[in-house]
């Protein structure tokens, strides 16, 4: 064997070893995402954004749609653990009942990130971080807007989100705080519309019937825009003018509510960004790189929007959703 050949073989081996190392460093992160379903326009936008943000960063994102069922989310998390993914994202449909499956992820040393909803647990060490808004603040902002608008006197009907979910619990809490400070403000009816347009409409129809054809209602507070859009439909079908006869305030900031505001049929929304995955991926990448744990709560903003900017906001958002 010639000396030249030996040198080339050694160089090729070194190159291969080097490549192997580089490949390991460049290995694509694999993230399993247990998504709730597609109950609202906001939820669909969150899923779409998660895909885009994963692509931007070269992350392999595996999405499992739970169709609104916690049991499906638990199964999905177990399957991600079995696959040995690098991290698990969960948008928890309800706040309780997560401890045992999260323990399994922890034992497998897989970091968990909560997206857009919080959980109730005695052991916050079961997840790495939560990327969410302050959902109590959202309810408070909506309530304060309404109190100001009506001089603190208003009979409100409330469309709550999914029973047991953290945004439904907290958006009610924040709004109730404002009601408690304004003796002329009353919640005359409250029921879950499950964050969907169809249920929002159905429940609003029953509120209108129960409240003298809607004449006893000053405003509808919906825990999300989709239910507000359903309520607007019900108000119109009852022969009343949404946005005027009955004020409409909600949360999310999806294009359809900006369209309704531009048309004079809704009055205010509190924005919730659908980009929960972007900050979650950034935290995860930094954690994988240097082991630095992110803060326990990565808080997104909650800004109030009213009809004055609705047309421009609709144009700005309509293709992004
Ligand atoms: O958890 C966020 C809420 O869930 C959004 O406000 C709502 O539209 C969604 O379904």
py3Dmol code that shows the C-alpha trace and the ligand (Angstrom):
import py3Dmol

protein = """\
ATOM      1  CA  UNK A   1       0.000   0.000   0.000  1.00  0.00           C
ATOM      2  CA  UNK A   2       1.554   3.341  -1.028  1.00  0.00           C
ATOM      3  CA  UNK A   3       2.219   6.107   1.464  1.00  0.00           C
ATOM      4  CA  UNK A   4       0.031   8.518  -0.574  1.00  0.00           C
ATOM      5  CA  UNK A   5      -2.916   6.117  -0.384  1.00  0.00           C
ATOM      6  CA  UNK A   6      -2.518   5.747   3.384  1.00  0.00           C
ATOM      7  CA  UNK A   7      -2.537   9.542   3.830  1.00  0.00           C
ATOM      8  CA  UNK A   8      -5.661   9.889   1.622  1.00  0.00           C
ATOM      9  CA  UNK A   9      -7.482   7.113   3.519  1.00  0.00           C
ATOM     10  CA  UNK A  10      -6.672   8.774   6.840  1.00  0.00           C
ATOM     11  CA  UNK A  11      -7.850  12.153   5.508  1.00  0.00           C
ATOM     12  CA  UNK A  12     -11.093  10.596   4.240  1.00  0.00           C
ATOM     13  CA  UNK A  13     -11.701   8.933   7.615  1.00  0.00           C
ATOM     14  CA  UNK A  14     -11.094  12.222   9.409  1.00  0.00           C
ATOM     15  CA  UNK A  15     -13.512  13.934   7.022  1.00  0.00           C
ATOM     16  CA  UNK A  16     -16.167  11.296   7.689  1.00  0.00           C
ATOM     17  CA  UNK A  17     -15.751  11.600  11.449  1.00  0.00           C
ATOM     18  CA  UNK A  18     -15.953  15.361  11.096  1.00  0.00           C
ATOM     19  CA  UNK A  19     -19.095  15.124   8.986  1.00  0.00           C
ATOM     20  CA  UNK A  20     -20.656  12.804  11.502  1.00  0.00           C
ATOM     21  CA  UNK A  21     -20.014  15.374  14.236  1.00  0.00           C
ATOM     22  CA  UNK A  22     -21.414  18.215  12.150  1.00  0.00           C
ATOM     23  CA  UNK A  23     -24.470  16.153  11.345  1.00  0.00           C
ATOM     24  CA  UNK A  24     -25.104  15.499  15.033  1.00  0.00           C
ATOM     25  CA  UNK A  25     -24.846  19.216  15.798  1.00  0.00           C
ATOM     26  CA  UNK A  26     -27.144  20.095  12.899  1.00  0.00           C
ATOM     27  CA  UNK A  27     -29.652  17.346  13.691  1.00  0.00           C
ATOM     28  CA  UNK A  28     -33.188  18.600  13.164  1.00  0.00           C
ATOM     29  CA  UNK A  29     -35.121  19.145  16.373  1.00  0.00           C
ATOM     30  CA  UNK A  30     -38.285  17.065  16.478  1.00  0.00           C
ATOM     31  CA  UNK A  31     -41.221  18.605  18.361  1.00  0.00           C
ATOM     32  CA  UNK A  32     -44.569  16.924  19.015  1.00  0.00           C
ATOM     33  CA  UNK A  33     -47.484  19.354  19.336  1.00  0.00           C
ATOM     34  CA  UNK A  34     -50.754  18.229  20.892  1.00  0.00           C
ATOM     35  CA  UNK A  35     -53.230  20.763  19.523  1.00  0.00           C
ATOM     36  CA  UNK A  36     -56.789  21.034  20.893  1.00  0.00           C
ATOM     37  CA  UNK A  37     -58.596  20.994  17.550  1.00  0.00           C
ATOM     38  CA  UNK A  38     -60.001  23.736  15.350  1.00  0.00           C
ATOM     39  CA  UNK A  39     -62.876  25.183  17.360  1.00  0.00           C
ATOM     40  CA  UNK A  40     -62.138  28.786  16.363  1.00  0.00           C
ATOM     41  CA  UNK A  41     -60.514  30.961  13.712  1.00  0.00           C
ATOM     42  CA  UNK A  42     -57.864  31.841  16.279  1.00  0.00           C
ATOM     43  CA  UNK A  43     -57.035  28.160  16.873  1.00  0.00           C
ATOM     44  CA  UNK A  44     -56.672  27.496  13.130  1.00  0.00           C
ATOM     45  CA  UNK A  45     -54.347  30.516  12.906  1.00  0.00           C
ATOM     46  CA  UNK A  46     -52.252  29.223  15.806  1.00  0.00           C
ATOM     47  CA  UNK A  47     -51.771  25.868  14.049  1.00  0.00           C
ATOM     48  CA  UNK A  48     -50.897  27.566  10.760  1.00  0.00           C
ATOM     49  CA  UNK A  49     -48.398  29.884  12.480  1.00  0.00           C
ATOM     50  CA  UNK A  50     -46.794  26.971  14.341  1.00  0.00           C
ATOM     51  CA  UNK A  51     -46.116  25.242  10.992  1.00  0.00           C
ATOM     52  CA  UNK A  52     -44.600  28.402   9.484  1.00  0.00           C
ATOM     53  CA  UNK A  53     -42.442  29.113  12.543  1.00  0.00           C
ATOM     54  CA  UNK A  54     -41.197  25.494  12.593  1.00  0.00           C
ATOM     55  CA  UNK A  55     -40.288  25.655   8.888  1.00  0.00           C
ATOM     56  CA  UNK A  56     -38.387  28.939   9.412  1.00  0.00           C
ATOM     57  CA  UNK A  57     -36.196  27.255  12.019  1.00  0.00           C
ATOM     58  CA  UNK A  58     -35.831  23.882  10.255  1.00  0.00           C
ATOM     59  CA  UNK A  59     -37.750  22.107  13.041  1.00  0.00           C
ATOM     60  CA  UNK A  60     -39.655  18.911  12.352  1.00  0.00           C
ATOM     61  CA  UNK A  61     -43.101  19.591  13.872  1.00  0.00           C
ATOM     62  CA  UNK A  62     -45.501  16.694  14.370  1.00  0.00           C
ATOM     63  CA  UNK A  63     -49.031  17.940  15.071  1.00  0.00           C
ATOM     64  CA  UNK A  64     -51.705  15.777  16.659  1.00  0.00           C
ATOM     65  CA  UNK A  65     -55.299  17.090  16.586  1.00  0.00           C
ATOM     66  CA  UNK A  66     -57.150  16.124  19.785  1.00  0.00           C
ATOM     67  CA  UNK A  67     -60.613  17.047  18.505  1.00  0.00           C
ATOM     68  CA  UNK A  68     -61.407  18.855  21.782  1.00  0.00           C
ATOM     69  CA  UNK A  69     -60.745  15.784  23.966  1.00  0.00           C
ATOM     70  CA  UNK A  70     -58.229  15.684  26.817  1.00  0.00           C
ATOM     71  CA  UNK A  71     -58.020  11.882  26.545  1.00  0.00           C
ATOM     72  CA  UNK A  72     -56.764  12.293  22.950  1.00  0.00           C
ATOM     73  CA  UNK A  73     -54.184  14.819  24.145  1.00  0.00           C
ATOM     74  CA  UNK A  74     -52.942  12.400  26.800  1.00  0.00           C
ATOM     75  CA  UNK A  75     -52.646   9.627  24.180  1.00  0.00           C
ATOM     76  CA  UNK A  76     -50.748  11.986  21.859  1.00  0.00           C
ATOM     77  CA  UNK A  77     -48.287  12.969  24.603  1.00  0.00           C
ATOM     78  CA  UNK A  78     -47.665   9.275  25.387  1.00  0.00           C
ATOM     79  CA  UNK A  79     -47.053   8.582  21.739  1.00  0.00           C
ATOM     80  CA  UNK A  80     -44.586  11.503  21.498  1.00  0.00           C
ATOM     81  CA  UNK A  81     -42.766  10.142  24.559  1.00  0.00           C
ATOM     82  CA  UNK A  82     -42.585   6.695  22.930  1.00  0.00           C
ATOM     83  CA  UNK A  83     -41.190   8.270  19.744  1.00  0.00           C
ATOM     84  CA  UNK A  84     -38.490  10.034  21.777  1.00  0.00           C
ATOM     85  CA  UNK A  85     -39.167  13.533  20.410  1.00  0.00           C
ATOM     86  CA  UNK A  86     -36.914  16.403  21.549  1.00  0.00           C
ATOM     87  CA  UNK A  87     -39.785  18.389  23.102  1.00  0.00           C
ATOM     88  CA  UNK A  88     -43.549  18.333  23.504  1.00  0.00           C
ATOM     89  CA  UNK A  89     -45.847  21.340  23.075  1.00  0.00           C
ATOM     90  CA  UNK A  90     -49.354  21.102  24.531  1.00  0.00           C
ATOM     91  CA  UNK A  91     -52.297  23.488  24.180  1.00  0.00           C
ATOM     92  CA  UNK A  92     -54.247  22.014  27.125  1.00  0.00           C
ATOM     93  CA  UNK A  93     -57.987  21.868  26.457  1.00  0.00           C
ATOM     94  CA  UNK A  94     -58.775  21.946  30.209  1.00  0.00           C
ATOM     95  CA  UNK A  95     -56.673  23.085  33.151  1.00  0.00           C
ATOM     96  CA  UNK A  96     -56.675  19.977  35.365  1.00  0.00           C
ATOM     97  CA  UNK A  97     -55.702  16.319  35.005  1.00  0.00           C
ATOM     98  CA  UNK A  98     -52.228  16.596  33.503  1.00  0.00           C
ATOM     99  CA  UNK A  99     -49.899  15.508  36.285  1.00  0.00           C
ATOM    100  CA  UNK A 100     -49.443  11.820  35.530  1.00  0.00           C
ATOM    101  CA  UNK A 101     -48.791  12.142  31.796  1.00  0.00           C
ATOM    102  CA  UNK A 102     -46.445  15.075  32.392  1.00  0.00           C
ATOM    103  CA  UNK A 103     -44.542  12.943  34.926  1.00  0.00           C
ATOM    104  CA  UNK A 104     -44.026  10.379  32.157  1.00  0.00           C
ATOM    105  CA  UNK A 105     -42.577  13.072  29.874  1.00  0.00           C
ATOM    106  CA  UNK A 106     -40.355  14.315  32.690  1.00  0.00           C
ATOM    107  CA  UNK A 107     -39.051  10.813  33.424  1.00  0.00           C
ATOM    108  CA  UNK A 108     -38.200  10.496  29.736  1.00  0.00           C
ATOM    109  CA  UNK A 109     -36.339  13.868  30.051  1.00  0.00           C
ATOM    110  CA  UNK A 110     -38.504  15.490  27.387  1.00  0.00           C
ATOM    111  CA  UNK A 111     -39.180  19.190  28.048  1.00  0.00           C
ATOM    112  CA  UNK A 112     -42.819  20.246  27.837  1.00  0.00           C
ATOM    113  CA  UNK A 113     -44.008  23.692  26.761  1.00  0.00           C
ATOM    114  CA  UNK A 114     -47.609  24.831  27.318  1.00  0.00           C
ATOM    115  CA  UNK A 115     -49.097  26.956  24.560  1.00  0.00           C
ATOM    116  CA  UNK A 116     -51.889  29.528  25.028  1.00  0.00           C
ATOM    117  CA  UNK A 117     -53.477  27.866  28.079  1.00  0.00           C
ATOM    118  CA  UNK A 118     -52.232  27.227  31.597  1.00  0.00           C
ATOM    119  CA  UNK A 119     -52.704  24.123  33.757  1.00  0.00           C
ATOM    120  CA  UNK A 120     -53.395  23.622  37.456  1.00  0.00           C
ATOM    121  CA  UNK A 121     -50.697  21.513  39.088  1.00  0.00           C
ATOM    122  CA  UNK A 122     -48.972  21.264  42.449  1.00  0.00           C
ATOM    123  CA  UNK A 123     -45.685  20.621  40.621  1.00  0.00           C
ATOM    124  CA  UNK A 124     -44.751  23.383  38.167  1.00  0.00           C
ATOM    125  CA  UNK A 125     -41.530  21.424  37.524  1.00  0.00           C
ATOM    126  CA  UNK A 126     -43.629  19.194  35.250  1.00  0.00           C
ATOM    127  CA  UNK A 127     -43.341  21.705  32.406  1.00  0.00           C
ATOM    128  CA  UNK A 128     -40.481  23.911  31.259  1.00  0.00           C
ATOM    129  CA  UNK A 129     -42.418  27.065  30.378  1.00  0.00           C
ATOM    130  CA  UNK A 130     -45.847  28.345  29.317  1.00  0.00           C
ATOM    131  CA  UNK A 131     -46.293  30.778  26.427  1.00  0.00           C
ATOM    132  CA  UNK A 132     -49.620  32.467  27.113  1.00  0.00           C
ATOM    133  CA  UNK A 133     -51.293  35.826  27.513  1.00  0.00           C
ATOM    134  CA  UNK A 134     -52.548  37.063  30.880  1.00  0.00           C
ATOM    135  CA  UNK A 135     -56.098  35.810  30.428  1.00  0.00           C
ATOM    136  CA  UNK A 136     -57.374  37.498  33.624  1.00  0.00           C
ATOM    137  CA  UNK A 137     -56.085  40.789  32.224  1.00  0.00           C
ATOM    138  CA  UNK A 138     -57.951  40.163  28.949  1.00  0.00           C
ATOM    139  CA  UNK A 139     -61.247  39.876  30.854  1.00  0.00           C
ATOM    140  CA  UNK A 140     -60.400  42.976  32.853  1.00  0.00           C
ATOM    141  CA  UNK A 141     -59.543  45.011  29.735  1.00  0.00           C
ATOM    142  CA  UNK A 142     -62.833  43.969  28.087  1.00  0.00           C
ATOM    143  CA  UNK A 143     -64.781  44.831  31.265  1.00  0.00           C
ATOM    144  CA  UNK A 144     -63.088  48.195  31.733  1.00  0.00           C
ATOM    145  CA  UNK A 145     -63.797  49.149  28.138  1.00  0.00           C
ATOM    146  CA  UNK A 146     -67.484  48.291  28.632  1.00  0.00           C
ATOM    147  CA  UNK A 147     -67.729  50.089  31.991  1.00  0.00           C
ATOM    148  CA  UNK A 148     -66.285  53.223  30.412  1.00  0.00           C
ATOM    149  CA  UNK A 149     -68.489  52.995  27.355  1.00  0.00           C
ATOM    150  CA  UNK A 150     -71.718  52.602  29.333  1.00  0.00           C
ATOM    151  CA  UNK A 151     -70.918  54.837  32.307  1.00  0.00           C
ATOM    152  CA  UNK A 152     -70.866  51.710  34.471  1.00  0.00           C
ATOM    153  CA  UNK A 153     -74.506  50.761  33.928  1.00  0.00           C
ATOM    154  CA  UNK A 154     -75.174  47.738  31.736  1.00  0.00           C
ATOM    155  CA  UNK A 155     -76.983  44.385  31.746  1.00  0.00           C
ATOM    156  CA  UNK A 156     -74.475  41.974  30.271  1.00  0.00           C
ATOM    157  CA  UNK A 157     -74.891  38.495  28.843  1.00  0.00           C
ATOM    158  CA  UNK A 158     -71.715  36.426  28.884  1.00  0.00           C
ATOM    159  CA  UNK A 159     -70.676  33.681  26.472  1.00  0.00           C
ATOM    160  CA  UNK A 160     -68.047  31.638  28.265  1.00  0.00           C
ATOM    161  CA  UNK A 161     -65.378  29.511  26.642  1.00  0.00           C
ATOM    162  CA  UNK A 162     -64.899  25.765  27.101  1.00  0.00           C
ATOM    163  CA  UNK A 163     -65.846  24.671  30.616  1.00  0.00           C
ATOM    164  CA  UNK A 164     -62.751  24.010  32.733  1.00  0.00           C
ATOM    165  CA  UNK A 165     -60.332  25.695  30.318  1.00  0.00           C
ATOM    166  CA  UNK A 166     -57.970  28.297  31.754  1.00  0.00           C
ATOM    167  CA  UNK A 167     -59.067  31.155  29.426  1.00  0.00           C
ATOM    168  CA  UNK A 168     -62.754  30.564  30.288  1.00  0.00           C
ATOM    169  CA  UNK A 169     -61.996  30.561  34.024  1.00  0.00           C
ATOM    170  CA  UNK A 170     -59.704  33.595  33.885  1.00  0.00           C
ATOM    171  CA  UNK A 171     -61.544  35.747  31.348  1.00  0.00           C
ATOM    172  CA  UNK A 172     -64.608  35.401  33.562  1.00  0.00           C
ATOM    173  CA  UNK A 173     -62.566  36.278  36.653  1.00  0.00           C
ATOM    174  CA  UNK A 174     -61.067  39.440  35.118  1.00  0.00           C
ATOM    175  CA  UNK A 175     -64.438  40.672  33.841  1.00  0.00           C
ATOM    176  CA  UNK A 176     -66.152  39.874  37.173  1.00  0.00           C
ATOM    177  CA  UNK A 177     -63.590  42.063  38.967  1.00  0.00           C
ATOM    178  CA  UNK A 178     -64.776  45.062  36.940  1.00  0.00           C
ATOM    179  CA  UNK A 179     -68.459  44.185  37.487  1.00  0.00           C
ATOM    180  CA  UNK A 180     -67.808  44.055  41.236  1.00  0.00           C
ATOM    181  CA  UNK A 181     -66.504  47.628  41.124  1.00  0.00           C
ATOM    182  CA  UNK A 182     -69.497  48.943  39.142  1.00  0.00           C
ATOM    183  CA  UNK A 183     -72.814  48.441  40.992  1.00  0.00           C
ATOM    184  CA  UNK A 184     -74.779  49.348  37.840  1.00  0.00           C
ATOM    185  CA  UNK A 185     -73.157  46.539  35.838  1.00  0.00           C
ATOM    186  CA  UNK A 186     -74.784  43.117  36.046  1.00  0.00           C
ATOM    187  CA  UNK A 187     -74.219  39.769  34.355  1.00  0.00           C
ATOM    188  CA  UNK A 188     -77.833  38.755  33.755  1.00  0.00           C
ATOM    189  CA  UNK A 189     -77.105  35.493  31.883  1.00  0.00           C
ATOM    190  CA  UNK A 190     -73.945  33.434  31.517  1.00  0.00           C
ATOM    191  CA  UNK A 191     -73.343  30.133  29.730  1.00  0.00           C
ATOM    192  CA  UNK A 192     -70.640  28.300  27.813  1.00  0.00           C
ATOM    193  CA  UNK A 193     -70.597  28.573  24.039  1.00  0.00           C
ATOM    194  CA  UNK A 194     -67.524  26.291  23.930  1.00  0.00           C
ATOM    195  CA  UNK A 195     -65.471  28.855  21.958  1.00  0.00           C
ATOM    196  CA  UNK A 196     -67.384  28.002  18.744  1.00  0.00           C
ATOM    197  CA  UNK A 197     -69.374  30.211  16.397  1.00  0.00           C
ATOM    198  CA  UNK A 198     -72.316  27.788  16.177  1.00  0.00           C
ATOM    199  CA  UNK A 199     -72.660  27.392  19.950  1.00  0.00           C
ATOM    200  CA  UNK A 200     -72.202  31.152  20.453  1.00  0.00           C
ATOM    201  CA  UNK A 201     -75.138  31.780  18.151  1.00  0.00           C
ATOM    202  CA  UNK A 202     -77.310  29.105  19.759  1.00  0.00           C
ATOM    203  CA  UNK A 203     -76.689  30.346  23.314  1.00  0.00           C
ATOM    204  CA  UNK A 204     -77.192  33.983  22.293  1.00  0.00           C
ATOM    205  CA  UNK A 205     -80.562  33.034  20.763  1.00  0.00           C
ATOM    206  CA  UNK A 206     -81.627  31.566  24.098  1.00  0.00           C
ATOM    207  CA  UNK A 207     -80.394  34.687  25.954  1.00  0.00           C
ATOM    208  CA  UNK A 208     -82.416  36.925  23.625  1.00  0.00           C
ATOM    209  CA  UNK A 209     -85.567  34.848  24.143  1.00  0.00           C
ATOM    210  CA  UNK A 210     -85.130  34.892  27.906  1.00  0.00           C
ATOM    211  CA  UNK A 211     -84.465  38.657  28.016  1.00  0.00           C
ATOM    212  CA  UNK A 212     -87.596  40.066  26.412  1.00  0.00           C
ATOM    213  CA  UNK A 213     -86.493  39.574  22.792  1.00  0.00           C
ATOM    214  CA  UNK A 214     -83.100  41.101  23.625  1.00  0.00           C
ATOM    215  CA  UNK A 215     -84.542  44.360  24.927  1.00  0.00           C
ATOM    216  CA  UNK A 216     -83.174  43.724  28.398  1.00  0.00           C
ATOM    217  CA  UNK A 217     -79.619  43.250  27.130  1.00  0.00           C
ATOM    218  CA  UNK A 218     -77.140  46.134  26.946  1.00  0.00           C
ATOM    219  CA  UNK A 219     -74.065  44.130  25.873  1.00  0.00           C
ATOM    220  CA  UNK A 220     -72.703  40.689  25.073  1.00  0.00           C
ATOM    221  CA  UNK A 221     -69.275  39.792  26.432  1.00  0.00           C
ATOM    222  CA  UNK A 222     -67.906  36.772  24.541  1.00  0.00           C
ATOM    223  CA  UNK A 223     -64.756  34.972  25.682  1.00  0.00           C
ATOM    224  CA  UNK A 224     -63.687  34.764  22.031  1.00  0.00           C
ATOM    225  CA  UNK A 225     -64.408  36.426  18.704  1.00  0.00           C
ATOM    226  CA  UNK A 226     -65.949  33.354  17.096  1.00  0.00           C
ATOM    227  CA  UNK A 227     -68.722  33.221  19.701  1.00  0.00           C
ATOM    228  CA  UNK A 228     -69.163  36.995  19.254  1.00  0.00           C
ATOM    229  CA  UNK A 229     -69.611  36.510  15.499  1.00  0.00           C
ATOM    230  CA  UNK A 230     -72.242  33.825  16.220  1.00  0.00           C
ATOM    231  CA  UNK A 231     -73.945  36.214  18.682  1.00  0.00           C
ATOM    232  CA  UNK A 232     -73.986  39.008  16.066  1.00  0.00           C
ATOM    233  CA  UNK A 233     -75.856  36.665  13.738  1.00  0.00           C
ATOM    234  CA  UNK A 234     -78.401  35.834  16.460  1.00  0.00           C
ATOM    235  CA  UNK A 235     -78.905  39.547  17.285  1.00  0.00           C
ATOM    236  CA  UNK A 236     -79.553  40.352  13.607  1.00  0.00           C
ATOM    237  CA  UNK A 237     -81.980  37.459  13.233  1.00  0.00           C
ATOM    238  CA  UNK A 238     -83.888  38.815  16.266  1.00  0.00           C
ATOM    239  CA  UNK A 239     -84.372  42.094  14.378  1.00  0.00           C
ATOM    240  CA  UNK A 240     -81.888  44.087  16.494  1.00  0.00           C
ATOM    241  CA  UNK A 241     -78.718  45.930  15.528  1.00  0.00           C
ATOM    242  CA  UNK A 242     -75.492  44.406  16.891  1.00  0.00           C
ATOM    243  CA  UNK A 243     -72.985  47.073  17.895  1.00  0.00           C
ATOM    244  CA  UNK A 244     -75.813  49.532  18.601  1.00  0.00           C
ATOM    245  CA  UNK A 245     -78.864  47.937  20.287  1.00  0.00           C
ATOM    246  CA  UNK A 246     -76.570  45.383  21.885  1.00  0.00           C
ATOM    247  CA  UNK A 247     -72.867  46.184  22.276  1.00  0.00           C
ATOM    248  CA  UNK A 248     -70.412  43.404  21.399  1.00  0.00           C
ATOM    249  CA  UNK A 249     -67.048  42.976  23.136  1.00  0.00           C
ATOM    250  CA  UNK A 250     -64.824  39.928  22.825  1.00  0.00           C
ATOM    251  CA  UNK A 251     -61.263  38.560  22.763  1.00  0.00           C
ATOM    252  CA  UNK A 252     -58.820  37.278  20.060  1.00  0.00           C
ATOM    253  CA  UNK A 253     -58.570  39.866  17.268  1.00  0.00           C
ATOM    254  CA  UNK A 254     -59.338  37.587  14.304  1.00  0.00           C
ATOM    255  CA  UNK A 255     -60.071  39.148  10.885  1.00  0.00           C
ATOM    256  CA  UNK A 256     -63.826  38.444  11.093  1.00  0.00           C
ATOM    257  CA  UNK A 257     -64.261  40.599  14.205  1.00  0.00           C
ATOM    258  CA  UNK A 258     -62.361  43.471  12.565  1.00  0.00           C
ATOM    259  CA  UNK A 259     -64.691  43.127   9.582  1.00  0.00           C
ATOM    260  CA  UNK A 260     -67.685  43.235  11.959  1.00  0.00           C
ATOM    261  CA  UNK A 261     -66.236  46.316  13.697  1.00  0.00           C
ATOM    262  CA  UNK A 262     -65.619  48.032  10.354  1.00  0.00           C
ATOM    263  CA  UNK A 263     -69.285  47.287   9.479  1.00  0.00           C
ATOM    264  CA  UNK A 264     -70.467  48.800  12.791  1.00  0.00           C
ATOM    265  CA  UNK A 265     -71.610  45.419  14.190  1.00  0.00           C
ATOM    266  CA  UNK A 266     -69.015  44.911  16.938  1.00  0.00           C
ATOM    267  CA  UNK A 267     -67.403  47.370  19.332  1.00  0.00           C
ATOM    268  CA  UNK A 268     -64.150  46.077  20.831  1.00  0.00           C
ATOM    269  CA  UNK A 269     -61.782  43.118  20.920  1.00  0.00           C
ATOM    270  CA  UNK A 270     -58.713  42.280  23.004  1.00  0.00           C
ATOM    271  CA  UNK A 271     -55.999  40.853  20.810  1.00  0.00           C
ATOM    272  CA  UNK A 272     -54.424  37.457  21.464  1.00  0.00           C
ATOM    273  CA  UNK A 273     -51.516  36.718  19.152  1.00  0.00           C
ATOM    274  CA  UNK A 274     -51.768  33.364  17.373  1.00  0.00           C
ATOM    275  CA  UNK A 275     -47.962  33.189  17.321  1.00  0.00           C
ATOM    276  CA  UNK A 276     -47.439  31.152  20.481  1.00  0.00           C
ATOM    277  CA  UNK A 277     -45.088  28.665  18.821  1.00  0.00           C
ATOM    278  CA  UNK A 278     -42.444  31.236  17.735  1.00  0.00           C
ATOM    279  CA  UNK A 279     -41.429  32.242  21.294  1.00  0.00           C
ATOM    280  CA  UNK A 280     -41.745  28.578  22.354  1.00  0.00           C
ATOM    281  CA  UNK A 281     -39.323  27.407  19.637  1.00  0.00           C
ATOM    282  CA  UNK A 282     -36.876  30.204  20.539  1.00  0.00           C
ATOM    283  CA  UNK A 283     -36.918  29.164  24.202  1.00  0.00           C
ATOM    284  CA  UNK A 284     -36.464  25.522  23.266  1.00  0.00           C
ATOM    285  CA  UNK A 285     -33.574  26.144  20.853  1.00  0.00           C
ATOM    286  CA  UNK A 286     -31.758  28.245  23.501  1.00  0.00           C
ATOM    287  CA  UNK A 287     -32.375  25.534  26.104  1.00  0.00           C
ATOM    288  CA  UNK A 288     -31.016  22.796  23.812  1.00  0.00           C
ATOM    289  CA  UNK A 289     -27.985  24.931  22.968  1.00  0.00           C
ATOM    290  CA  UNK A 290     -26.800  25.996  26.412  1.00  0.00           C
ATOM    291  CA  UNK A 291     -29.121  24.269  28.902  1.00  0.00           C
ATOM    292  CA  UNK A 292     -30.489  27.602  30.138  1.00  0.00           C
ATOM    293  CA  UNK A 293     -34.093  27.191  31.246  1.00  0.00           C
ATOM    294  CA  UNK A 294     -36.467  29.953  30.040  1.00  0.00           C
ATOM    295  CA  UNK A 295     -38.684  31.898  32.476  1.00  0.00           C
ATOM    296  CA  UNK A 296     -41.654  29.862  33.700  1.00  0.00           C
ATOM    297  CA  UNK A 297     -44.071  32.181  31.918  1.00  0.00           C
ATOM    298  CA  UNK A 298     -43.461  33.840  28.561  1.00  0.00           C
ATOM    299  CA  UNK A 299     -46.248  36.401  28.463  1.00  0.00           C
ATOM    300  CA  UNK A 300     -47.749  37.679  25.212  1.00  0.00           C
ATOM    301  CA  UNK A 301     -49.464  41.078  24.903  1.00  0.00           C
ATOM    302  CA  UNK A 302     -53.174  41.880  25.320  1.00  0.00           C
ATOM    303  CA  UNK A 303     -54.023  45.079  23.436  1.00  0.00           C
ATOM    304  CA  UNK A 304     -57.505  46.554  23.014  1.00  0.00           C
ATOM    305  CA  UNK A 305     -58.785  47.331  19.498  1.00  0.00           C
ATOM    306  CA  UNK A 306     -61.844  49.423  18.628  1.00  0.00           C
ATOM    307  CA  UNK A 307     -63.640  50.320  15.349  1.00  0.00           C
ATOM    308  CA  UNK A 308     -61.431  53.351  14.571  1.00  0.00           C
ATOM    309  CA  UNK A 309     -58.614  51.102  13.298  1.00  0.00           C
ATOM    310  CA  UNK A 310     -60.776  48.126  12.294  1.00  0.00           C
ATOM    311  CA  UNK A 311     -60.621  48.507   8.516  1.00  0.00           C
ATOM    312  CA  UNK A 312     -56.831  48.791   8.463  1.00  0.00           C
ATOM    313  CA  UNK A 313     -56.446  45.930  10.954  1.00  0.00           C
ATOM    314  CA  UNK A 314     -58.711  43.732   8.843  1.00  0.00           C
ATOM    315  CA  UNK A 315     -56.618  44.399   5.719  1.00  0.00           C
ATOM    316  CA  UNK A 316     -53.413  43.736   7.646  1.00  0.00           C
ATOM    317  CA  UNK A 317     -54.586  40.411   9.037  1.00  0.00           C
ATOM    318  CA  UNK A 318     -56.915  38.869   6.484  1.00  0.00           C
ATOM    319  CA  UNK A 319     -54.215  36.875   4.648  1.00  0.00           C
ATOM    320  CA  UNK A 320     -52.153  36.004   7.681  1.00  0.00           C
ATOM    321  CA  UNK A 321     -54.997  33.930   9.153  1.00  0.00           C
TER     322      UNK A 321
END
"""
ligand_1 = """\
10
LIG
O -56.803 29.457 24.488
C -57.062 30.488 23.588
C -58.499 30.485 23.180
O -58.833 29.258 22.604
C -58.849 31.517 22.111
O -59.290 32.722 22.648
C -59.993 30.839 21.465
O -60.432 31.437 20.274
C -59.490 29.469 21.371
O -60.276 28.541 20.913
"""
view = py3Dmol.view(width=600, height=400)
view.addModel(protein, "pdb")
view.setStyle({"model": 0}, {"cartoon": {"style": "trace"}})
view.addModel(ligand_1, "xyz")
view.setStyle({"model": 1}, {"stick": {}})
view.zoomTo()
view.show()
